[in-house]
Amino acid sequence: MPSVVTMILAGGQGTRLFPLTKDRSKPAVPIAGKFRLIDIPISNCIHSNYRKIYIITQFAAESLHRHISTTYRFSIFSKDFITILAAQQTMESKEWYQGTADAVRQNLRFIDSYRDDDLVLILSGDHLYRMDYSEFVRYHLDNEADISIAVIPISRDRASQFGIMKIKDNCQIETFHEKPKEAHVLDELAVPPEVFRQQNIDPGEKTHLASMGIYVFKKKVLRELLEATNFSDFGKEVIPTSLKKYRVFAFFFDGYWEDIGTIKSFFQAQIELTDIKPRFNFYDEDRPIFSHPRFLPGAKVIDASISKSILCDGSIIDPSVIQDSIIGIRSRVGKGSKLSRVIMMGADYFETEKQLEENKKLGRPNIGIGENCVIEQVIIDKNARIGNNVKIEVKDRPQTASGKDFVIADGIVVIPKGATIPDGSVIPPR
């Protein structure tokens, strides 16, 4: 069996997730109250028994580096590793990574010790899904493929957001278009329902095959494609070019997968976690999602009405009403407050009695949510301070807007990390 080395692309800036990505890279964004997006592909790798992992970083990476270095440590008696490959100037290249393919190209020297027929598994560091990569690799080997791409069936209205392909009867890819928008191209790329049924997938409203940005390459093929060109992106350039010379196959995946690329998709994916049977299940004891171990007390509820919500370690809830919300680690919710569809990312530390006294002298709210607040459809980033009697409501809210300490995107209010919302504030201002 060939060896498998994994490269996780975690250098993305995530501009569409601003302001959550103002001070951190997209893979470092907190999710589900106590995890980071990067924990998803790393956990999938560990469960698939692929534990030779390089993580390629670039933008605002300090938070990500700290999380990885303090969370993932394999035994010194094994050859397993997780190594961070930060963007750097070398004698060969003094440029920042120009795209996904260029990021891998600039780090090819780290896989020189692997044989030509060994495999390189390339993953994105910012998707929410659970996959056994060993099944993907087995499929690649069974088809004697040079390249395999994980694909997911989607509806036509989403096709312009992804790399879309057309396949032969044996699932070999014959055509690939990155984010096609022309109607006639979308018509040509439509997949007959029979193709989905052959894969035991109910077609429903699914009409196209989208790339998940997950690839398996023969090491030799990857090197040939990257060293012979200056291509910067896998979807736009490398994959379409490879179809002319190499055997490229589609691996069907029909589980939950979400490319959390916008505030709207990020918000919706998290709120869905509060469902009775969420589409993505963090409560899987056989394949848990790993993250930084914290030595925190359990959540404390003084008195509250809580429904369909997740309370994380160290949170303290005074008498309040909380619905369809995620309350992150070390969060505080004050007396009389009402929260609906709120994502609180929590805090990096508990404020001491001395700090609380200092807040009072300065007229500054404590970290968390104060008393008698009404907060609806809001993302509250870490260490934010929301005073008493604050109202952030959906009524008359614009789709986009920004202020001193808030951003509205897709009708969702985002309170940035470390922001302060004074007592009595109303967002959006009236």
Buried (B, 14 or more C-beta within 10 A) or exposed (E): EBBBBBBBBBBBEBEBBBBBBBBBBBBBBBBBBBBBBBBBBBBBBBBBEBBBBBBBBBBBBEBBBEBBEEBBEBEEEEEBEBEBBEBEEEEEBEEBBBBBBBBBBBBBEBBEEBEEEBBBBBBBBBBBBBBBBEEBBEBBEEBEBBBBBBBBBBEBEBBBBBBBBBBEEEBBBEBBBBEBEEEEBBEEBBBEBEBBEEBEBEBEEBBBBBBBBBBBBBBBBBBBBBEEEEBBBBBBBBBBBBBEEBBBBBBBBBEBBBBBBBBBBBBBBBBBBBEEEBEBEBEEEEBEBBBBEEEBEEBEBEEBEBEBBBBBBBBBBBBBBBBBBBBBBBBBBBBBBBBBBBBBBBBEEBBEEEBEEEBEEEEBBBBBBBBBBBBBBBBBBBBBBBBBBBBBBEEEBEEEBEBEBBBBBBBBBBBBBBBBBBBEBEBBEE
